[in-house]
Amino acid sequence: MSRLSQLSQYRKHLEERYRKLVEQSNDYKYIDEIKSDRAAYKAMKILDKLNRINYLNQEFSI
């Protein structure tokens, strides 16, 4: 498996996880503030990883 396909697969995994965490954060917003904050924090961390992967993907495609 090439590095580009690994990056692509990992990016898809992170995007799905990010979407689930954002949705979970919005669902818990009024029910349990602590769970909402944790999900939002994890989503921010995953978004940072996604931005790094997108940067690497741009570097390889040049």
N, CA, C and O atoms as a GROMACS GRO file, in nm:
protein
  248
    1MET      N    1   0.085  -0.117   0.000
    1MET     CA    2   0.000   0.000   0.000
    1MET      C    3   0.090   0.124   0.000
    1MET      O    4   0.182   0.134   0.080
    2SER      N    5   0.063   0.216  -0.088
    2SER     CA    6   0.148   0.335  -0.098
    2SER      C    7   0.114   0.435   0.012
    2SER      O    8   0.009   0.428   0.075
    3ARG      N    9   0.205   0.526   0.032
    3ARG     CA   10   0.186   0.629   0.136
    3ARG      C   11   0.066   0.718   0.105
    3ARG      O   12  -0.007   0.758   0.196
    4LEU      N   13   0.046   0.749  -0.022
    4LEU     CA   14  -0.066   0.835  -0.058
    4LEU      C   15  -0.200   0.769  -0.027
    4LEU      O   16  -0.292   0.835   0.022
    5SER      N   17  -0.211   0.642  -0.054
    5SER     CA   18  -0.336   0.572  -0.024
    5SER      C   19  -0.355   0.558   0.126
    5SER      O   20  -0.468   0.564   0.175
    6GLN      N   21  -0.246   0.539   0.200
    6GLN     CA   22  -0.257   0.535   0.346
    6GLN      C   23  -0.304   0.669   0.401
    6GLN      O   24  -0.389   0.674   0.489
    7LEU      N   25  -0.248   0.777   0.349
    7LEU     CA   26  -0.291   0.910   0.392
    7LEU      C   27  -0.438   0.934   0.360
    7LEU      O   28  -0.512   0.989   0.442
    8SER      N   29  -0.478   0.893   0.244
    8SER     CA   30  -0.617   0.910   0.204
    8SER      C   31  -0.711   0.831   0.293
    8SER      O   32  -0.815   0.882   0.335
    9GLN      N   33  -0.674   0.709   0.321
    9GLN     CA   34  -0.757   0.624   0.408
    9GLN      C   35  -0.764   0.680   0.550
    9GLN      O   36  -0.871   0.681   0.610
   10TYR      N   37  -0.652   0.726   0.602
   10TYR     CA   38  -0.648   0.784   0.735
   10TYR      C   39  -0.729   0.914   0.740
   10TYR      O   40  -0.796   0.941   0.840
   11ARG      N   41  -0.722   0.993   0.633
   11ARG     CA   42  -0.799   1.118   0.626
   11ARG      C   43  -0.949   1.089   0.629
   11ARG      O   44  -1.024   1.158   0.698
   12LYS      N   45  -0.993   0.989   0.556
   12LYS     CA   46  -1.134   0.952   0.556
   12LYS      C   47  -1.180   0.908   0.695
   12LYS      O   48  -1.288   0.944   0.741
   13HIS      N   49  -1.094   0.830   0.761
   13HIS     CA   50  -1.125   0.784   0.897
   13HIS      C   51  -1.139   0.904   0.991
   13HIS      O   52  -1.234   0.910   1.070
   14LEU      N   53  -1.047   0.998   0.984
   14LEU     CA   54  -1.052   1.115   1.071
   14LEU      C   55  -1.172   1.204   1.041
   14LEU      O   56  -1.233   1.260   1.132
   15GLU      N   57  -1.205   1.219   0.913
   15GLU     CA   58  -1.321   1.300   0.877
   15GLU      C   59  -1.449   1.242   0.934
   15GLU      O   60  -1.534   1.315   0.984
   16GLU      N   61  -1.464   1.111   0.927
   16GLU     CA   62  -1.583   1.045   0.982
   16GLU      C   63  -1.588   1.063   1.134
   16GLU      O   64  -1.694   1.093   1.190
   17ARG      N   65  -1.476   1.045   1.198
   17ARG     CA   66  -1.470   1.062   1.343
   17ARG      C   67  -1.499   1.207   1.382
   17ARG      O   68  -1.568   1.232   1.481
   18TYR      N   69  -1.448   1.301   1.305
   18TYR     CA   70  -1.472   1.442   1.331
   18TYR      C   71  -1.622   1.474   1.320
   18TYR      O   72  -1.677   1.541   1.407
   19ARG      N   73  -1.685   1.425   1.215
   19ARG     CA   74  -1.829   1.450   1.198
   19ARG      C   75  -1.910   1.394   1.314
   19ARG      O   76  -2.002   1.460   1.364
   20LYS      N   77  -1.875   1.274   1.358
   20LYS     CA   78  -1.948   1.212   1.470
   20LYS      C   79  -1.930   1.292   1.598
   20LYS      O   80  -2.026   1.311   1.674
   21LEU      N   81  -1.808   1.339   1.623
   21LEU     CA   82  -1.783   1.414   1.745
   21LEU      C   83  -1.853   1.550   1.744
   21LEU      O   84  -1.904   1.594   1.848
   22VAL      N   85  -1.857   1.616   1.630
   22VAL     CA   86  -1.926   1.745   1.622
   22VAL      C   87  -2.076   1.724   1.644
   22VAL      O   88  -2.141   1.802   1.714
   23GLU      N   89  -2.129   1.619   1.584
   23GLU     CA   90  -2.270   1.589   1.604
   23GLU      C   91  -2.299   1.556   1.750
   23GLU      O   92  -2.399   1.600   1.806
   24GLN      N   93  -2.210   1.478   1.811
   24GLN     CA   94  -2.227   1.443   1.952
   24GLN      C   95  -2.219   1.568   2.040
   24GLN      O   96  -2.295   1.581   2.136
   25SER      N   97  -2.129   1.657   2.007
   25SER     CA   98  -2.116   1.781   2.083
   25SER      C   99  -2.244   1.864   2.074
   25SER      O  100  -2.290   1.919   2.174
   26ASN      N  101  -2.300   1.872   1.956
   26ASN     CA  102  -2.425   1.947   1.939
   26ASN      C  103  -2.542   1.879   2.008
   26ASN      O  104  -2.631   1.947   2.061
   27ASP      N  105  -2.544   1.747   2.008
   27ASP     CA  106  -2.653   1.675   2.074
   27ASP      C  107  -2.651   1.694   2.226
   27ASP      O  108  -2.756   1.705   2.288
   28TYR      N  109  -2.532   1.699   2.284
   28TYR     CA  110  -2.521   1.711   2.429
   28TYR      C  111  -2.517   1.855   2.478
   28TYR      O  112  -2.504   1.880   2.598
   29LYS      N  113  -2.527   1.950   2.388
   29LYS     CA  114  -2.509   2.091   2.424
   29LYS      C  115  -2.599   2.134   2.540
   29LYS      O  116  -2.554   2.205   2.630
   30TYR      N  117  -2.723   2.093   2.539
   30TYR     CA  118  -2.818   2.136   2.642
   30TYR      C  119  -2.843   2.029   2.747
   30TYR      O  120  -2.903   2.057   2.851
   31ILE      N  121  -2.797   1.908   2.723
   31ILE     CA  122  -2.822   1.798   2.817
   31ILE      C  123  -2.708   1.786   2.917
   31ILE      O  124  -2.730   1.790   3.038
   32ASP      N  125  -2.587   1.773   2.867
   32ASP     CA  126  -2.471   1.755   2.954
   32ASP      C  127  -2.355   1.838   2.898
   32ASP      O  128  -2.293   1.801   2.798
   33GLU      N  129  -2.328   1.948   2.963
   33GLU     CA  130  -2.229   2.043   2.912
   33GLU      C  131  -2.088   1.984   2.911
   33GLU      O  132  -2.009   2.014   2.821
   34ILE      N  133  -2.055   1.901   3.008
   34ILE     CA  134  -1.921   1.842   3.015
   34ILE      C  135  -1.897   1.748   2.897
   34ILE      O  136  -1.790   1.753   2.836
   35LYS      N  137  -1.994   1.663   2.866
   35LYS     CA  138  -1.980   1.573   2.752
   35LYS      C  139  -1.970   1.652   2.622
   35LYS      O  140  -1.893   1.615   2.533
   36SER      N  141  -2.045   1.758   2.612
   36SER     CA  142  -2.040   1.842   2.493
   36SER      C  143  -1.902   1.905   2.477
   36SER      O  144  -1.846   1.907   2.367
   37ASP      N  145  -1.847   1.956   2.586
   37ASP     CA  146  -1.714   2.017   2.581
   37ASP      C  147  -1.606   1.916   2.546
   37ASP      O  148  -1.515   1.947   2.469
   38ARG      N  149  -1.614   1.796   2.602
   38ARG     CA  150  -1.516   1.692   2.570
   38ARG      C  151  -1.521   1.654   2.423
   38ARG      O  152  -1.417   1.640   2.358
   39ALA      N  153  -1.641   1.636   2.371
   39ALA     CA  154  -1.655   1.600   2.230
   39ALA      C  155  -1.604   1.713   2.141
   39ALA      O  156  -1.539   1.686   2.039
   40ALA      N  157  -1.631   1.838   2.178
   40ALA     CA  158  -1.582   1.951   2.098
   40ALA      C  159  -1.430   1.959   2.104
   40ALA      O  160  -1.366   1.989   2.003
   41TYR      N  161  -1.371   1.931   2.220
   41TYR     CA  162  -1.225   1.934   2.233
   41TYR      C  163  -1.160   1.825   2.147
   41TYR      O  164  -1.062   1.850   2.077
   42LYS      N  165  -1.217   1.704   2.152
   42LYS     CA  166  -1.164   1.595   2.070
   42LYS      C  167  -1.179   1.628   1.922
   42LYS      O  168  -1.091   1.597   1.842
   43ALA      N  169  -1.290   1.689   1.886
   43ALA     CA  170  -1.312   1.727   1.745
   43ALA      C  171  -1.209   1.830   1.701
   43ALA      O  172  -1.161   1.825   1.588
   44MET      N  173  -1.174   1.924   1.789
   44MET     CA  174  -1.072   2.023   1.755
   44MET      C  175  -0.936   1.956   1.733
   44MET      O  176  -0.863   1.993   1.641
   45LYS      N  177  -0.903   1.859   1.817
   45LYS     CA  178  -0.777   1.788   1.802
   45LYS      C  179  -0.774   1.712   1.669
   45LYS      O  180  -0.673   1.712   1.599
   46ILE      N  181  -0.884   1.648   1.634
   46ILE     CA  182  -0.891   1.573   1.509
   46ILE      C  183  -0.885   1.669   1.390
   46ILE      O  184  -0.824   1.638   1.287
   47LEU      N  185  -0.948   1.786   1.402
   47LEU     CA  186  -0.941   1.884   1.294
   47LEU      C  187  -0.797   1.930   1.273
   47LEU      O  188  -0.756   1.953   1.159
   48ASP      N  189  -0.722   1.944   1.379
   48ASP     CA  190  -0.580   1.979   1.367
   48ASP      C  191  -0.505   1.870   1.290
   48ASP      O  192  -0.423   1.901   1.203
   49LYS      N  193  -0.532   1.744   1.321
   49LYS     CA  194  -0.468   1.633   1.248
   49LYS      C  195  -0.509   1.634   1.101
   49LYS      O  196  -0.426   1.611   1.013
   50LEU      N  197  -0.637   1.662   1.075
   50LEU     CA  198  -0.685   1.669   0.937
   50LEU      C  199  -0.615   1.780   0.860
   50LEU      O  200  -0.580   1.762   0.743
   51ASN      N  201  -0.594   1.892   0.924
   51ASN     CA  202  -0.524   2.002   0.856
   51ASN      C  203  -0.380   1.964   0.824
   51ASN      O  204  -0.329   2.000   0.718
   52ARG      N  205  -0.315   1.891   0.913
   52ARG     CA  206  -0.179   1.846   0.887
   52ARG      C  207  -0.176   1.748   0.770
   52ARG      O  208  -0.088   1.757   0.684
   53ILE      N  209  -0.271   1.657   0.767
   53ILE     CA  210  -0.276   1.559   0.658
   53ILE      C  211  -0.306   1.627   0.525
   53ILE      O  212  -0.248   1.591   0.423
   54ASN      N  213  -0.396   1.725   0.526
   54ASN     CA  214  -0.424   1.798   0.403
   54ASN      C  215  -0.301   1.872   0.354
   54ASN      O  216  -0.277   1.879   0.233
   55TYR      N  217  -0.223   1.926   0.446
   55TYR     CA  218  -0.098   1.993   0.408
   55TYR      C  219  -0.001   1.893   0.345
   55TYR      O  220   0.060   1.921   0.241
   56LEU      N  221   0.014   1.777   0.408
   56LEU     CA  222   0.102   1.674   0.352
   56LEU      C  223   0.054   1.627   0.215
   56LEU      O  224   0.134   1.604   0.125
   57ASN      N  225  -0.075   1.614   0.201
   57ASN     CA  226  -0.132   1.571   0.075
   57ASN      C  227  -0.102   1.673  -0.035
   57ASN      O  228  -0.074   1.635  -0.149
   58GLN      N  229  -0.106   1.800  -0.001
   58GLN     CA  230  -0.073   1.904  -0.099
   58GLN      C  231   0.075   1.897  -0.136
   58GLN      O  232   0.111   1.916  -0.253
   59GLU      N  233   0.160   1.870  -0.039
   59GLU     CA  234   0.303   1.861  -0.064
   59GLU      C  235   0.334   1.746  -0.159
   59GLU      O  236   0.418   1.760  -0.247
   60PHE      N  237   0.267   1.632  -0.143
   60PHE     CA  238   0.293   1.517  -0.228
   60PHE      C  239   0.237   1.536  -0.368
   60PHE      O  240   0.292   1.481  -0.463
   61SER      N  241   0.131   1.610  -0.381
   61SER     CA  242   0.067   1.624  -0.511
   61SER      C  243   0.137   1.728  -0.600
   61SER      O  244   0.109   1.736  -0.719
   62ILE      N  245   0.227   1.805  -0.543
   62ILE     CA  246   0.298   1.907  -0.623
   62ILE      C  247   0.402   1.846  -0.710
   62ILE      O  248   0.470   1.918  -0.783
   0.00000   0.00000   0.00000
